[in-house]
C-alpha cells in the first residue's frame, strides 16, 4: 500500500493505512533518544511481541527510541 499514513487507532495500535496524515510530536528527552507522542497524548512504544502501540503514559524506557 502506498500513499498511506500512520495513525493511532482507538485500541491504541499504530496503523499504517490511514487516508489522511496525523500529527505526531517529537520530543528529545535525552541525548541520542527520541520520544514520539501521538495526537491522543500517548507515547509510541514497542511491546515484547514487536507491536508498535500508541499507549505509553510517559516517555519511559519502552517509549524512547535511539537515533
C-alpha positions in Angstrom: 0.0 0.0 0.0 1.5 3.3 -1.0 0.4 6.9 -0.2 -0.9 5.9 3.3 -0.2 7.5 6.7 0.5 6.3 10.2 -2.2 6.9 12.9 -3.1 5.5 16.3 -6.4 3.7 16.3 -9.0 3.6 19.1 -7.4 0.5 20.6 -4.0 2.2 20.8 -2.4 0.3 17.9 -0.2 2.2 15.4 -1.6 1.5 11.9 0.0 2.5 8.6 -3.1 2.6 6.3 -4.5 6.0 7.1 -6.0 8.1 4.4 -5.1 11.4 6.0 -1.9 12.4 7.8 -2.0 12.5 11.6 0.3 14.8 13.6 2.9 13.3 15.9 5.1 15.3 18.2 8.8 14.5 18.6 10.5 15.0 22.0 14.2 14.7 22.8 14.4 13.9 26.5 17.9 12.5 26.4 20.9 12.8 24.1 20.6 10.3 21.3 17.0 9.3 22.2 13.6 10.4 20.9 10.1 10.0 22.1 7.1 10.2 19.7 3.7 11.4 21.0 0.5 10.8 19.1 -2.4 13.2 18.9 -4.1 11.1 21.6 -1.4 12.4 24.0 0.2 9.0 24.4 3.7 7.9 23.5 4.6 5.4 20.8 6.2 2.3 22.3 7.1 -1.2 21.2 5.9 -4.2 23.2 7.6 -7.5 23.8 5.8 -9.0 20.7 7.1 -6.3 18.4 3.8 -4.5 18.1 4.0 -0.7 17.8 1.4 0.9 20.1 0.4 4.5 20.9 -0.5 3.9 24.5 2.6 4.9 26.6 1.7 7.1 29.5 5.2 8.5 29.9 8.5 8.8 28.0 10.0 5.8 29.9 12.4 3.2 28.5 9.7 1.5 26.4 8.9 4.7 24.6 12.4 6.0 24.0 14.0 5.3 20.6 17.7 5.6 19.8 18.8 7.6 16.8 
